[in-house]
């Protein structure tokens, strides 16, 4: 879905929207890897170790590390 928004933003030359959708696309790649690791751990009957996570503010910027 983000790739479709990115294409439209590029066609309309909306630099802010291009930047936002590029960030979202990169985040999707990271989430895909994290999801795959978690799924593998579940299938192996293991848990995963979480050393740190972030709580995002509105607009997606990290606010704090827990």
N, C-alpha and C positions, 0 to 999 in steps of 0.2 A: 504494500500500500504506500509506504513512504517513497518507493521508487517512482510511482505514478505522480505523486505530489512534486517530487524533485524534477521530473521531466516538465511538468507544467510551469514550475518556477523558473526553470531554465528558458523555456519558450517565452515567458513573460519578462525575462531579465530582472527578476525580483531577487536581489542579492541577499537580503535577509532571509527570505524563504529558502533560497538555495543553501545557505549556511545551516539553517535549522534542519532541513531535511537530510543534509549530508551528515550532521551529527547523529540524527536518528538512525540513519542507515548503518553508521559505524557501531552504534549502540546495539542494534539488532544483531550484528555479527558477534559481538561479545556475549550477548544473551544466548545466542545459539550454542556457542561453545560451553557456556555455563550449564545450559539445559542438558546438553549431551552428557557432560560429566556427571551431573546429578542423576540422570536416567541410568547411566552405567552403574553408578554406585547402588541405586535401588535394585537393579537387576542382579547385582552381585550380593545383595543382602547387607550392604554396608551403608553407613551414613557418610556425609561429606563434612569436612572441617571448614568452618567459616571463621576466618580470622578477623575480618573487618567488613562492614557494610556502610553504605551511605544513605542518608535520608535526604531526598531531594526537595528543594524549594519549588515553588511554582516556576515555570520556565526551565525546569530541569537542571538547575545548577546545584551541585552538592552543598548542603548546609552544614552537616556535621558528620563526623565519623563516630561510629559506636563500637 
